[in-house]
């Protein structure tokens, strides 16, 4: 009876461990499958109709004079850039979440180059959904100045941000959807203010795209020479952060005197 009991107990233990192993395998397959599915979904809906949405930015020194120069943040390694959102337009939480994704997301998507006009069909490029992931990638290369990689978004009314985002229902007199003004001292950004106009009329995709573009200006990037790039003045149909945006960020924080985004692909 003791012998039979031991055999039964061993069988129970074997069944238990087999069950645990099977559950672990299923969870792993599910995670991989979901990641692939998520990437496929993002890729399939990546193209947006951004016609009519354009942007501008201006750099001003402490005397209020407009300047035309290269600029970057000059902060100590590891310092957090605080972002303050002012929701004057009283947009929904879904739109605030979309805005947050444009800054904080680390997701990547791969898009066929034939869709963006940057290469033949069958070749693809990696794009970043948010600046958190893009700046982390940019920081894998050594630069003279520290590239901001840590962001904190605080929407409380009394918060103070290095980058201030104003969501307004006002209409820009020049027809801009987004406008970024950075206050600089020499070649150093002290504070950036992003204004998104007619925010209450934008859907989540459009708000996210405009935010993604304007935040590039807030980090110091100028406009792009490529019509299909995120930093072009007129937003493209694939408004994601490209490899040439990251290259421009690397150059800017490594002493390049030109913050313009030049795409060679």
Backbone as a ProteinNet text record, in pm:
[ID]
protein_1_A
[PRIMARY]
XXXXXXXXXXXXXXXXXXXXXXXXXXXXXXXXXXXXXXXXXXXXXXXXXXXXXXXXXXXXXXXXXXXXXXXXXXXXXXXXXXXXXXXXXXXXXXXXXXXXXXXXXXXXXXXXXXXXXXXXXXXXXXXXXXXXXXXXXXXXXXXXXXXXXXXXXXXXXXXXXXXXXXXXXXXXXXXXXXXXXXXXXXXXXXXXXXXXXXXXXXXXXXXXXXXXXXXXXXXXXXXXXXXXXXXXXXXXXXXXXXXXXXXXXXXXXXXXXXXXXXXXX
[TERTIARY]
83	0	86.2	194.9	287.4	348.8	386.7	448.4	350.2	226.6	125.1	97.6	98.2	74.6	184.1	307.6	420.5	409.4	371.8	357.1	246.7	137.1	26.7	69.3	145.7	191.1	284.7	373.1	464.5	387.9	280	198	133.7	86	22.3	123.7	245.6	350.1	384.8	393.1	424.4	317.1	189.6	79.1	84.9	121.5	128.4	234.8	353.3	463.6	436.8	375.6	340.2	239.4	141	39.7	103.2	194.1	262.7	343.3	412.2	494.4	407.2	292.2	202.3	147.2	111.9	61.2	167.5	292.7	402.2	422.7	413.9	431.4	319.8	196.4	80.9	91.5	130.6	144.2	252.4	366.4	475.7	431.9	362.4	313.8	213.6	128.2	28.2	92.5	198.7	267	332.6	404.1	469	365.5	256.5	150.8	87.2	63.2	1.8	95.3	226.1	322	323.5	322.1	319.2	189.7	76.6	-53.7	-59.3	-6.2	-8.1	70.7	188.2	269.6	198.4	130	57.6	-57.3	-127.1	-239.3	-189.3	-81.5	-26.7	17.8	84.1	132.6	17.7	-88.9	-200.6	-274.7	-279	-350.8	-254.2	-128.3	-26.8	-54.2	-105.7	-129.2	-247.4	-225.8	-330.3	-348.4	-469	-493.3	-464	-345.3	-302.6	-311.3	-383.9	-395.3	-456.4	-399.4	-451.2	-393.6	-304.7	-245.8	-99.4	-67.1	69.9	117.8	246.7	310.5	415.3	448.4	559.6	622	742.5	809.3	895.3	926.9	1008.5	1101.8	1220.5	1317.9	1338	1328.5	1347.2	1449.9	1534.9	1629.8	1563.1	1638.3	1580.7	1531.4	1578.7	1532.9	1407.8	1358.8	1239.4	1265.2	1391.7	1425.6	1425.5	1369.6	1368.3	1506.8	1552.5	1686.9	1677.6	1780	1787.5	1918.4	1913.6	2035.5	2001.8	2103.3	2080.4	2061.9	1975.1	1950.7	1931	1966.6	1942.4	1930.5	1879.1	1882.1	2023.8	2067.6	2199.1	2178.5	2144.5	2109.2	2202.3	2208.5	2294.6	2237.9	2325.3	2285.2	2178.5	2072.1	1967.8	1859.5	1875.8	1774.3	1643.4	1533.4	1399.4	1349.4	1293	1225.1	1078.3	1034	897.1	805.7	696	600	469.3	420.8	296.9	190.9	77.8	-31.8	-142.8	-182.7	-293.8	-409.1	-513.5	-625.2	-734	-700.7	-797.5	-917.7	-895.1	-1002	-1092.6	-1054.9	-1132.5	-1156.7	-1049.8	-1060.8	-1075	-1119.5	-1145.7	-1016.2	-1030.6	-915.2	-852.5	-933	-878.4	-778.6	-808.7	-716.7	-592	-609.2	-492.4	-402.9	-464.3	-386.9	-309.8	-372.2	-305.4	-186.7	-205.7	-97	17.9	-17.8	83.5	161.7	92.9	159.9	263.9	232.8	326.4	458	453.8	573.7	633.8	551.7	600.6	612	550.9	550.6	691	716.7	842.6	817.1	694.9	660.1	729.9	757	812.7	722.5	727.3	655.9	750.9	729.5	805.5	709.1	746.1	660.8	737.5	670.5	732.5	772.6	895.9	947.9	869	804.8	726.6	605.3	557.4	442.5	478.7	602.7	646.8	725.8	751.6	826.3	974.5	1027.7	1169.8	1250.8	1187	1259	1167	1223.5	1143.1	1057.5	955.8	869.6	949.7	922.8	995.2	1101.8	1142.8	1233.2	1149	1196.5	1118.4	1209.2	1149.3	1222.2	1149.6	1225.9	1170.7	1134.1	1015.2	967.5	928.7	931.1	899.1	767.4	684.1	553.2	567.4	661.2	678.6	823.4	842.6	977.7	1058	992	1065.1	1149.4	1085.5	1158.7	1261.6	1227.6	1318.7	1444.2	1426.7	1543.6	1631.2	1568.9	1648.2	1734.4	1677.4	1753.6	1864.8	1833.5	1934.2	2050.6	2019.5	2121.4	2215	2187.2	2279.9	2410.5	2407.7	2530.3	2580.4	2709.8	2768.9	2758.7	2714.5	2704.9	2768	2806.3	2870	2776.3	2651.3	2550.4	2456.1	2400.4	2306.2	2173.6	2126.9	1997.5	1888.8	1791	1684.2	1613.6	1601.3	1540	1432.8	1421.3	1324.9	1226.5	1098.3	994.1	889.2	837.5	733.1	619.8	499.3	384.5	295.5	273.1	193.3	88.4	-37.3	-143.6	-208.2	-153.1	-215.2	-203.7	-302.5	-306.3	-186.1	-128.6	-20.3	117.3	121.6	250.1	332.2	461.6	552.6	632.7	636.9	704.9	818.3	918.7	1022.5	959.4	866.1	790.1	643.1	582.4	441.5	359	251.5	163	26.9	-16.5	-146.4	-241.2	-348.2	-452.6	-563.7	-581.4	-676.9	-777.9	-894.9	-995.9	-981.4	-885.5	-861.8	-811.4	-829.3	-780.2	-656.5	-549.4	-429.3	-453.7	-422.1	-449.3	-376.6	-264.6	-189.7	-226.1	-323.7	-372.1	-292.1	-205.3	-125	-205	-179.3	-240.6	-162.2	-30.6	56.1	164	207.6	308.1	394.2	525.8	618.4	709.5	717.8	809.7	906.1	1033.9	1136.5	1213.2	1232.3	1313.7	1455.1	1552.2	1688.9	1784.4	1895.4	2005.4	2129.9	2180.8	2289.7	2237.6	2292	2243	2177	2124.9	2064.6	1916.6	1831.5	1688.9	1665.7	1592.3	1556.9	1415.1	1326.1	1186.1	1121	1028.2	952.6	804	729.8	584.9	520.6	441	372	224.3	170	27.6	-36.6	-138.1	-215	-348.6	-371.7	-492.8	-608.2	-728.5	-850.7	-841.9	-785.1	-764.6	-896.2	-1003.1	-1134.3	-1195.8	-1138.7	-1190.3	-1106.6	-997.6	-907.2	-947.9	-928	-944.7	-811.6	-809.5	-689.9	-569	-590.4	-478.5	-414.3	-498.4	-445.4	-376	-436.7	-373.6	-239.6	-234.8	-110	-2.3	-39.1	57.3	110.5	20.6	63.2	152.7	115.6	195.3	334	338.6	466.7	560.1	504.6	583.6	631.2	540.1	575.4	675.5	665.9	760.1	900.2	909.8	1040.3	1102.1	1019.8	1068.8	1111.7	1033.3	1063.9	1196.8	1237.2	1366.6	1480.6	1445	1548	1553.2	1473.7	1479.1	1407.8	1466.7	1402.6	1312.2	1277.7	1192.7	1274.6	1206.2	1270.7	1263.7	1362	1365.2	1279.2	1237.7	1164.5	1014.4	932.7	787.2	723	786.1	727.2	779.7	851.7	906.9	820.5	819.2	739.8	767.2	893.4	929.9	913.3	852.5	820.1	709.4	709.4	606.9	463.3	440.2	308.9	316.2	235.1	245.8	220.6	300.5	284.6	175.8	146.1	44.4	94.3	226.4	284.7	360.3	288.7	348.2	418.4	522.8	598.6	742.9	815.4	953.2	1046	1116.5	1196.9	1342.8	1416.6	1560	1633.3	1587.7	1658.3	1627.4	1511.6	1484	1581	1605	1698.1	1840.2	1878.7	2012.3	2030.2	1924.1	1931.2	1945.8	1876.8	1887.3	2029.4	2088.1	2226.3	2321	2304.7	2391.8	2375.7	2251.5	2223.1	2289.6	2282.8	2338.7	2486.8	2543.7	2687	2759.9	2691.9	2759.5	2731.1	2641.1	2605.3	2538.6	2580.8	2528.5	2397.7	2340.8	2217.5	2118.8	2004.1	1903.9	1803.6	1823.8	1733.8	1745.8	1632.8	1631.8	1652.1	1762.3	1790.6	1780.6	1687.1	1666.4	1734.2	1823.8	1897.4	1837.1	1750	1690.7	1564.6
-121	0	125.6	123.3	236.7	255	144.5	148.6	205.9	158.8	208.3	356.9	396.7	537.8	625.9	581.4	658.1	672.6	561.9	565.8	664.2	661.6	753.5	898.3	919.2	1055.5	1104.4	1015.3	1051.4	1088.2	1010.3	1039.1	1177	1210.1	1340.4	1453.5	1430.9	1532.1	1549.2	1437.5	1445.6	1522.7	1491.4	1562.5	1711.7	1744.2	1884.7	1959.4	1899.5	1966	1974.6	1870.7	1873.6	1985.3	1997.5	2102.3	2240.8	2261.1	2389.8	2419.7	2317.7	2335.5	2374	2304.3	2333.8	2476.2	2517	2653.7	2756.1	2730.5	2823	2833.6	2719.3	2718.8	2796	2771.8	2841.2	2991.9	3034.6	3177.5	3239.3	3167.2	3219.1	3235.3	3132.6	3139.1	3253.5	3267.5	3374.7	3512.3	3529.8	3658.5	3692	3593.2	3614.7	3643.8	3566	3586	3722.2	3766.1	3898.3	4008.2	3995.8	4097.1	4107.7	3989.8	3990.5	4051.6	4011.2	4064.6	4214.9	4262.6	4406	4481.8	4428.6	4493.6	4494.7	4382.4	4375.2	4475.1	4487.4	4581.7	4724	4758.8	4893.7	4920.4	4820.7	4838.5	4857.5	4778.4	4787.1	4919	4976.9	5103.1	5221	5197.1	5300.3	5421.3	5399.3	5510.3	5594	5723.9	5816	5923.7	5971.5	6084.2	6212.1	6268.1	6386.1	6513	6509	6626	6742.6	6859.7	6978.8	7005.4	6917.5	6935.1	6973.8	7094.5	7142.1	7205.8	7239.4	7279	7386.5	7457.2	7551.4	7561.8	7618.3	7636.1	7761.5	7814.2	7935.3	7923.7	7981.4	7985.5	8130.4	8157	8292.9	8292.9	8396	8408.3	8477	8500.7	8555.5	8698.8	8767.2	8902.5	8903.7	8784.5	8775.7	8786	8787.7	8797.6	8659	8650.7	8524.2	8496.4	8373.6	8336.8	8214.7	8197.8	8084.5	8012	7912.6	7843.3	7701.1	7622.1	7487	7494.2	7412.8	7414	7271.1	7250.4	7122	7148.7	7052.1	7059.6	7028.4	7093.9	7067	7035.6	6910.9	6868.6	6756.7	6736.1	6632.3	6493.7	6397.8	6260.6	6210.1	6153.4	6093.5	6189	6318.7	6415.6	6394.8	6404.5	6385.2	6516.5	6509.9	6624.2	6619	6722.4	6726.5	6791.5	6724.2	6770.2	6805.5	6924.7	6971.9	6990.1	6923.1	6930.1	7018.5	7119.5	7207.3	7180.4	7119.3	7075.9	7183.9	7296	7404.9	7365.2	7277.7	7235.9	7130.5	7082.8	6980.9	6857	6806.6	6686.8	6565	6454.2	6332.9	6266.5	6172.8	6099	6014.8	5967.1	5889.3	5972.3	6100.4	6187	6216.9	6231.5	6250.4	6126.7	6008.8	5884.9	5879.1	5925.6	5927.3	6022.7	6138.2	6235.1	6173.8	6104.2	6040.4	5935.4	5856.6	5754.1	5815.3	5931.3	5996	6031.2	6045.7	6079.6	5957.5	5877.1	5775.7	5635.3	5610.5	5474.5	5429.6	5300.9	5240.3	5138.7	5137.5	5041.5	5077.1	4974	4994.1	4926.4	4976.4	4913.4	4905.4	4803.3	4792.3	4814.4	4904.7	4941.4	4919.3	4857.6	4832.4	4964.7	4970.7	5095.2	5142.4	5049.6	5089.4	5172.6	5153.4	5228.9	5372.4	5393.1	5527.4	5595.3	5521.9	5579.7	5591	5512.7	5520.5	5402.4	5309.5	5193.6	5099.4	4991.1	4895.8	4807.7	4747.7	4656.4	4537.2	4495.9	4383.4	4427	4554.9	4609.3	4688.2	4696.7	4764.9	4843.5	4934.4	5017.4	5015.5	5040	5043.4	5186.6	5202.7	5333	5322.1	5435.4	5439.3	5512.6	5457.4	5515.6	5636.2	5630.4	5737.9	5781.3	5902	5955.8	5888	5823.7	5749.6	5640.2	5561.3	5455.4	5510.3	5620.1	5677.4	5735.6	5806.1	5865.6	5759.4	5653.3	5542.9	5480.2	5467.2	5414	5510.9	5640.1	5740.1	5739	5714.5	5718	5598.2	5500.4	5387	5429.5	5547.6	5604.9	5713.6	5720.8	5819.1	5959	6056.2	6195	6287	6406.2	6502.4	6544.1	6572.4	6610.8	6493.9	6492.4	6386.9	6407.1	6304	6308.8	6278.5	6370	6342.2	6210.8	6125.5	5994.2	5962.5	6046.8	6021.5	6137.3	6103.6	6206.4	6174.8	6279.7	6266.1	6360.5	6306.6	6388.1	6412.4	6538.1	6576.4	6677.5	6640.4	6727.5	6811.7	6818	6896	7045.8	7124.7	7267.2	7347.2	7308.5	7388.3	7332.2	7235.6	7174.9	7270.2	7254.8	7333.8	7236.5	7260.2	7166.7	7230.4	7149.8	7193.5	7211.4	7121.6	7130.4	7144.8	7252.2	7278.1	7252.6	7177.2	7144.3	7206.6	7292.6	7358.9	7299.4	7237.8	7188.8	7292.6	7359.8	7469.1	7446.8	7504.9	7501.4	7620.3	7708.5	7825.6	7784.6	7874.3	7854.1	7939.9	7880	7956.3	8047.4	8176.4	8268.5	8233.3	8159.8	8119.1	7979.4	7917.8	7787.1	7668.8	7688.9	7578.3	7489.8	7359.6	7265.8	7259.1	7275.9	7273.9	7379	7431.1	7537.4	7520.9	7521	7505	7626.1	7682.5	7793.4	7752.2	7761.2	7726.1	7851.2	7867.5	7976.1	7922.7	7994.6	7943.1	8046	7996.1	8079.7	8027	8102.5	8051.8	7941	7821.9	7707.1	7604.5	7651.5	7561.7	7593.9	7491.1	7509.4	7518.9	7622.2	7638.3	7590	7610.3	7571.8	7568.7	7475.9	7468.2	7469.6	7539.7	7545.9	7499.2	7393.6	7336.3	7373.1	7426.9	7457	7374.6	7298.2	7221.1	7292.9	7344.4	7421.9	7330.5	7375.7	7302.1	7157.4	7141.9	7007.7	6934.5	7009.5	6947.9	6891.8	6922.6	6870.4	6754.6	6722.5	6617.6	6482.4	6377.3	6243.4	6199.2	6081.6	6036	6022.3	5969.3	5949.3	6081.6	6180.2	6308.9	6382.9	6379.8	6445.6	6381.1	6249.7	6177.8	6214.2	6225.1	6257.5	6399.8	6494.6	6633.6	6645.2	6575.6	6579.3	6521	6412.5	6347.2	6442.9	6513.8	6609.5	6725.2	6785.7	6902.4	6868.1	6747.4	6708.8	6695.4	6660	6658.4	6796.9	6900.2	7038.2	7072	7028.2	7058.9	6997.6	6888.3	6826.7	6894.5	6983	7058.5	7035.3	6942.8	6912.4	7018.9	7049.3	7137.8	7058.5	7117.8	7048	6956.8	6862	6761.8	6802.7	6756.6	6781.4	6681	6574.1	6466.2	6478.6	6484.8	6498.5	6384.3	6265.6	6149.7	6129.4	6228.7	6214	6287.2	6235.6	6292.9	6441.4	6484.8	6622.7	6716.9	6670.3	6760.8	6855.6	6981.9	7078.3	7031.2	6957.8	6898.3	6752.1	6711.6	6576.3	6469.8	6363.1	6255.4	6156.9	6063	5961.6	5858.3	5846.1	5754.3	5839	5896.5	5995	5930.6	5854.7	5788.6	5836.7	5812.6	5860.9	5768.1	5824	5743.6	5736.3	5653.4	5641.8	5771.9	5849.8	5975.4	6079.8	6070.1	6157.3	6126.7	5998.7	5956.6	5998.6	5983.8	6027.7	6177.7	6255.2	6400	6434.4	6358.9	6379.7	6349.9	6240.6	6207.4	6319.9	6369.9	6476.9	6603.8	6639.9	6761.7	6760.2	6646.5	6636.9	6600.4	6589.8	6564.1	6682.7	6798.9	6920.7	6962.3	6892.8	6931.8	7069.8	7159.5	7296.1	7310.1	7200.6	7206.4	7107.6	7156.9	7067.8	7018	7055.7	7008.6	6857.3	6792.2	6647.5	6618.6	6551.7	6517	6366.2	6322.2	6179.5	6137.9	6040.7	5994.6	5868.9	5800.4	5675.8	5706.4
0	0	0	74.5	75.8	-60.7	-127.4	-259.7	-360.7	-358	-450.7	-427.9	-304	-273.6	-330.4	-320.3	-374.5	-524.8	-594.4	-740.3	-779	-705.2	-735.4	-716.1	-609.5	-581.4	-691.4	-741.7	-849.9	-976.7	-1004.3	-1121.6	-1109.9	-991.6	-969.2	-992.1	-939	-957.1	-1103.3	-1177.2	-1320.2	-1394.5	-1365.2	-1429.9	-1398.6	-1275.7	-1233.8	-1313.6	-1321.6	-1392.1	-1542.2	-1597.8	-1740.6	-1766.6	-1676.6	-1692.1	-1688.1	-1591.6	-1579.5	-1705.7	-1757.2	-1877.6	-1996.2	-2010.7	-2122.2	-2112.9	-1991.8	-1972.1	-2010.2	-1970	-2001.9	-2152.1	-2221.3	-2367.1	-2434.8	-2390.1	-2449.2	-2428.9	-2306.9	-2277.5	-2365.6	-2381.7	-2464.4	-2608.9	-2661.9	-2800.1	-2814.6	-2714.8	-2718.2	-2718.6	-2637.7	-2630.4	-2763.3	-2820.8	-2950.7	-3057.3	-3053.9	-3153.2	-3141.5	-3018.4	-2999.5	-3046.5	-3016.4	-3060.1	-3211.6	-3278.7	-3425.1	-3475.1	-3412.3	-3453.1	-3434.7	-3320	-3291.8	-3397.1	-3433.6	-3536.2	-3670.4	-3703.1	-3829.9	-3831.3	-3720.8	-3713.8	-3731.5	-3659	-3670.4	-3812.6	-3874.6	-4010.2	-4107.8	-4093	-4186.4	-4176.6	-4057.7	-4042.4	-4034.5	-4072.5	-4057.4	-4144.2	-4263.5	-4355.2	-4308.7	-4295.5	-4252.9	-4359.2	-4373.2	-4463	-4385.8	-4408.4	-4334.5	-4419.2	-4529.8	-4616.1	-4539	-4558.2	-4492.8	-4355.6	-4306.4	-4174.4	-4190.1	-4149.3	-4163.5	-4033.6	-4030.9	-3906.3	-3929.8	-3823.5	-3830	-3690.9	-3686.7	-3558.5	-3564.7	-3448.6	-3441.4	-3322	-3335.6	-3227.7	-3186.8	-3058.1	-3008.2	-2896.4	-2897.5	-2787.3	-2668.8	-2564.4	-2441.1	-2458.3	-2564.2	-2592.5	-2680.1	-2717	-2799.4	-2947.8	-2988.3	-3130.1	-3194	-3314.4	-3387.3	-3443.4	-3425.8	-3470.9	-3562.7	-3643	-3735.5	-3709.4	-3624.5	-3585.4	-3544.2	-3514.8	-3465	-3313.2	-3260.9	-3116.2	-3065	-2940.2	-2875.2	-2725.8	-2653.1	-2507.4	-2461.3	-2357.3	-2299.7	-2152.6	-2124.8	-1989.4	-1943.9	-1815.4	-1761.7	-1794.6	-1800.7	-1832.4	-1735.4	-1792.4	-1711.8	-1667.5	-1694.7	-1649.9	-1723.7	-1649.2	-1703.9	-1763.3	-1883.3	-1944.2	-1900.5	-1829.7	-1779.8	-1884.2	-1912	-2012.8	-1942.8	-1967.4	-1904.9	-2012.7	-1997.9	-2094.3	-2038.3	-2116.3	-2078.4	-2174.8	-2125.5	-2209.1	-2215.6	-2280.4	-2292.1	-2377.1	-2474.6	-2565.9	-2504.4	-2386.6	-2314.6	-2402	-2461.9	-2543.8	-2453.6	-2510.1	-2433.5	-2388	-2294.4	-2244.2	-2353.7	-2449	-2561.3	-2641.2	-2659.6	-2733.4	-2650.5	-2519.9	-2433.1	-2439	-2443.1	-2453.8	-2585.2	-2694.3	-2824.1	-2820.4	-2760	-2744	-2663.9	-2557.1	-2472.5	-2549.3	-2632.9	-2712.5	-2805.5	-2862.7	-2954.9	-2886.5	-2755.3	-2679.1	-2611.2	-2544.6	-2452.6	-2511	-2626.5	-2680.4	-2720.9	-2702.8	-2748.4	-2860.1	-2912.7	-3017.5	-3149.1	-3228.1	-3361.1	-3463.5	-3585.5	-3696.1	-3815.5	-3896.8	-4021	-4136.4	-4226.8	-4338.5	-4467.9	-4564.3	-4694.1	-4758.5	-4809.6	-4865.7	-4987.3	-5056.5	-5173.8	-5133.4	-5010	-4961.7	-4925.6	-4884.8	-4847.4	-4958.5	-5067.4	-5179.1	-5153.6	-5058.6	-5025	-5077.1	-5148.2	-5199.1	-5273.3	-5329.8	-5405.9	-5315.9	-5375.9	-5302.3	-5252.1	-5130.7	-5071.9	-4973.4	-4980.8	-4878.5	-4778.3	-4657.6	-4555	-4462	-4387.3	-4291.6	-4157.9	-4052.3	-3917.6	-3879.9	-3824.1	-3778.2	-3630.4	-3563.7	-3421.4	-3399.8	-3310.9	-3281.8	-3189.5	-3093.2	-2996.6	-2984.3	-2929.6	-2917.4	-2807.4	-2713	-2611.3	-2677	-2762.6	-2832	-2928.2	-2997.2	-3096.5	-3030.4	-2919.6	-2853.5	-2788.2	-2738.8	-2683.7	-2792.9	-2913.5	-3025.8	-3065.9	-3069.4	-3105.6	-3006.8	-2880.6	-2775.6	-2778.5	-2865.2	-2876.3	-2944.1	-3009.2	-3065.1	-2971.5	-2954.8	-2865	-2926.4	-2847.4	-2892.6	-2788.8	-2834.3	-2744.8	-2632	-2667	-2568.5	-2543.5	-2426.4	-2388.3	-2460.6	-2530.5	-2597.3	-2494.7	-2476.4	-2379.9	-2412	-2311	-2332	-2228.7	-2128.4	-2022	-2015.4	-2026	-2029	-1923.3	-1864.3	-1763.1	-1801.2	-1816.4	-1856.5	-1735.3	-1705.7	-1589.3	-1633.7	-1623.8	-1670.9	-1564.1	-1444.1	-1337.6	-1366.8	-1330.3	-1365.4	-1315.8	-1200.5	-1143.8	-1179	-1270	-1305.2	-1392	-1385.8	-1468.5	-1553.5	-1683.8	-1771.7	-1848.8	-1881	-1975.1	-2113.3	-2145.3	-2269.3	-2231.6	-2276.1	-2246.1	-2371.5	-2356.5	-2468.5	-2443.1	-2534	-2522.5	-2626.7	-2581.3	-2671	-2671.8	-2784.1	-2790.8	-2903	-2886.6	-2992	-3086.2	-3057.8	-3142.1	-3280.2	-3376.2	-3512.6	-3532.2	-3584.7	-3613.3	-3734	-3725.6	-3836.1	-3964.9	-3953.7	-4072.5	-4119.9	-4054.2	-4097.2	-4048.8	-3950.5	-3900.9	-3804.7	-3813.5	-3720	-3590.4	-3603	-3486.6	-3497.9	-3384.8	-3384.5	-3260.4	-3280.6	-3168.5	-3158	-3039.1	-3014.6	-2904.1	-2935.2	-2837.2	-2796.7	-2667.4	-2614.5	-2595.2	-2651.3	-2648.5	-2590.2	-2545	-2499.9	-2568.3	-2664.1	-2746.7	-2835.1	-2819.5	-2896.4	-2805.3	-2693.1	-2594.2	-2576.4	-2586.4	-2560.7	-2410.3	-2369.5	-2229.3	-2201.9	-2299.8	-2283.7	-2421.2	-2440.4	-2566	-2535.2	-2621.3	-2607.5	-2737.5	-2727.6	-2842.9	-2834.4	-2943	-2948.4	-3058.7	-3024	-3121.6	-3140.7	-3261	-3289	-3330.7	-3302.1	-3334.1	-3284.4	-3166.1	-3110.1	-3090.5	-3065	-3041.2	-3168.8	-3285.6	-3412.8	-3466.6	-3399.7	-3446.9	-3390	-3471.6	-3416.6	-3356.8	-3297	-3225.2	-3316.5	-3438.2	-3531	-3570.5	-3602.2	-3646.6	-3532.3	-3414.2	-3299.9	-3268.3	-3273	-3244.8	-3345.2	-3473.7	-3578.5	-3563.1	-3538.8	-3520.9	-3398.1	-3289.6	-3167.7	-3191.4	-3265.3	-3293.1	-3368.4	-3466.2	-3544.6	-3456.5	-3382.3	-3301.7	-3192.1	-3137.8	-3032.8	-3090.6	-3218.9	-3285.2	-3285.9	-3311.9	-3304.7	-3162	-3064.6	-2924.8	-2881.2	-2947.9	-2917.5	-2993	-3088	-3159.6	-3308.8	-3361.1	-3503.6	-3586.8	-3703.2	-3798.8	-3890.4	-4004.1	-4099.6	-4189.7	-4251.5	-4336.4	-4483.3	-4558.8	-4703.4	-4778.9	-4711.7	-4779	-4753.5	-4859.2	-4842.5	-4766	-4767	-4700.4	-4559	-4506.6	-4372.1	-4269.8	-4148	-4039.8	-4020.2	-4032.5	-4002.1	-4121.3	-4229.3	-4339.9	-4293.8	-4341.5	-4296.1	-4318.5	-4428.4	-4452.2	-4410.6	-4317.7	-4262.9	-4370	-4370.1	-4468.9	-4428.2	-4517.5	-4488.6	-4387.6	-4372.9	-4274.4	-4171.2	-4075.3	-3983.2	-3864.3	-3892.6	-3786.9	-3790.2	-3682.4	-3668.7	-3745.6	-3841.7	-3933.6	-3889.7	-3962.2	-3936.3	-3962.7	-4063.5	-4090.5	-3983.6	-3918.5	-3804.1	-3690	-3668.9	-3563.4	-3597.6	-3726.6	-3768.7	-3747.3	-3778.7	-3759.4	-3611.9	-3526.4	-3382.3	-3334.8	-3386	-3352.2	-3392.2	-3514.8	-3562.1	-3480.9	-3450	-3375	-3238.5	-3169.1	-3034.8	-3035.7	-3156.2	-3167.2	-3229.4	-3232.5	-3276.8	-3419	-3488.7	-3624.8	-3620.1	-3708.8	-3707.5	-3784.9	-3829.1	-3907.2	-3848.9	-3805	-3745.2	-3847.9	-3976.2	-4080.8	-4097.1	-4119.7	-4139.2	-4287.6	-4321.1	-4459.9	-4476.2	-4561.3	-4583.5	-4713.2	-4703.7	-4822.8	-4881.6	-4806.3	-4857.4	-4935
[MASK]
+++++++++++++++++++++++++++++++++++++++++++++++++++++++++++++++++++++++++++++++++++++++++++++++++++++++++++++++++++++++++++++++++++++++++++++++++++++++++++++++++++++++++++++++++++++++++++++++++++++++++++++++++++++++++++++++++++++++++++++++++++++++++++++++++++++++++

